[in-house]
């Protein structure tokens, strides 16, 4: 198989798995429906807040089990992937999943923008929020890809969601009438290095928050995490070897 055939083959594999996964299809259809329902029931602004905050999770859903099944199923032993091309296939699979998610997110943003322009409620800052949402989404792909090397099925996504749930429960439980982490982030000013470091930890687990944080350093943190995740993925995939038959 030529190197040029890697991406067309990978696209067919990714497309079939996404279309053949009921949770992914349901999420893909339900997400815009929920946003539209909130917009009509409440307001375009409220729908926008939820839309940009949840958009990165599109990438997380697409990255479920992005490595482990192919590694364990023996697909790497197939003659088509001889000569190390199985590693190229896995790298291409990650890239294709990220690209497909980005295209889907861009289509949704286009529809959301058209809705806002038609009603006169679209704001220029939405474009920047969309860019930050894409950054957070790509970070999810790298994070889920690393976890997928060690966790089977969709456990990589489940692990991220459980960590985020525990984090949000902790934030709610620690809420008080005084200013908290989210208040500091909204203003872009923290009272000291302690709260800033805590929020940096929150950002590492829930990168969606950079969409609304005024302090650009947290977006830089997510970008650095994305680069680090890509480097780890490249090392993980590069060290894979075909299993020898006993």
Secondary structure, 3 states (H helix, E strand, C coil): CCCCHHHHHHHHHHHHHHHCCHHHHHHHHHHHHHHHHHHHHCCHHHHHHHHHHHCHHHHHHHCCCCCHHHHHCCHHHCHHHHHHHHHHHHHHHHHHHHHHHHHHHHHHHHHHHHHHHHHCCCCCHHHHHHHHHHHHHHHHHHHHHHHHCCCCCCHHHHHHHHHHHHHHHHHHHCCCCCCCHHHHHHHCCCCCHHHHHHHHHHHHHCHHHHHCCCCCHHHHHHHHHHHHHHHHHHHHHHCCCCCCCC
